[in-house]
Amino acid sequence: MTDKPSGMKKLLVLDANQRSALAITRSLGKRGLSVVTADYIEPALAAASGYAAGSFSYVDPTSDPIRFLKEIRENVHRLGVDIVIPASDITTMLLVGHPEYVGPARLACPSAESYEQLTDKQRLLALASSFGLSVPSTQAAYSATQITSAATEFGYPLVLKPSRSRYLKGGRIVSTGVRIVNTARQLATTLNHLDWLGDIPCLVQKYIPGTGAGVFAICGPDGPHAWFAHRRLREKPPAGGVSVLSECTSIDPVMREGAEQLLAAAKWFGVAMIEFRVAVDGTPYLMEVNGRFWGSLQLAIDCGIDFPWLLYELVNGNTPSIPLTYPTGRRLRWLLGDVDNLLLQLRDDRLGAGGKLRSIGEFLRTFLGPACRQEVFRWSDSGPGLREARQWFGSLLE
């Protein structure tokens, strides 16, 4: 890889197999910036983009986080990187906690204290409650006995939520997960599988019937600069997962006000995804904050809110120009993810023939919608889409 021309910024985008990393690479590459991509997965999605100036691989950070940090440091110096942009919870968590490993480059993330304030769910809920924001009824439990006691008080269904999505233990990263429990018998079984209990608190929450929603923001030293919102139309798996078809929407003023209070209190810098659950009476309850780019980032970029470019400007101390509004109703489809969604429904015997026919009809109805763009495959940058298709068809033949 050749040295960068004088004056040109070189950026390192991590987690290159994430669709958000592809969106970042395309956004900044189109602006004439030199973007290097990296991941432990090869070949990575963003590395196939025509806007990627180069790529390299690193060790899986979950298995060897210290080696990962050292490899990032080595490549930052080797390549002359100016700015490092992580695109997953894991790499963000590691680099926020150890920013010295990206020096002399700048890390496009909040400070460690800001990050902990909003991504530690126990601290987040305490902060939100102090502002009078709506949060689910919650008890922190440190043992199976305390969880059972809280369940007796709350009743069923209830939610068992680890205070952290991931944490370091014994030189490795441990991933956790949220569990919804519907009966006392199910709780007894679930308690045997909470391997993280005892390492971090379990937040036992009263279940809030409703739908998921959220707002996306980017903050500079002086507060939020831009906002965006979308709704998920289909997910993989169908019962709830990553978005495969999404639609941009207007921003809920109550959610925005609550999110703005949290971000200001934490002195947040960079991007954030603030998630809520909207109850049947319309009340938005705060769920969590993610301090990294989100999966369907490309939708915001297509609507004129170019978060990667705004982040680049803010990191460089500039005041970015931001549209006052954006069009609503536009859609983004992750095509192969949507196909997976359909296949999962067709294999689900619980749907019955009628339900499966409706699923096919809905897939076809939205396939050719004029307001919908493809997320991965784009004629102007076809490499990532072709690479993903080869991997997808290859997995079918295994």
Secondary structure, DSSP 8 states (H G I E B T S, - for coil): -----TT--EEEE--TTSHHHHHHHHHHHHTT-EEEEEESSSS-TGGGSTTEEEEEE---TTT-HHHHHHHHHHHHHHHT-SEEE--SHHHHHHHHH-GGGGTTSEE-S--HHHHHHHHSHHHHHHHHHHTT-----EEEESSHHHHHHHHHHH-SSEEEEES-SEEEETTEEEE---EEE-SHHHHHHHHTT-TTBTTB-EEEEE---EEEEEEEEEEETTEEEEEE-EEEEEEESTTS-EEEEEEE----HHHHHHHHHHHHHTT--EEEEEEEEEETTS-EEEEEEE-S--TTHHHHHHTT--HHHHHHHHHTT------S---SS-EEE-HHHHHHHHHHHHT-TTTHHHHHHHHHHHHHHHHT-TTEEESS-BTTB-HHHHHHHHHHHHHHH-
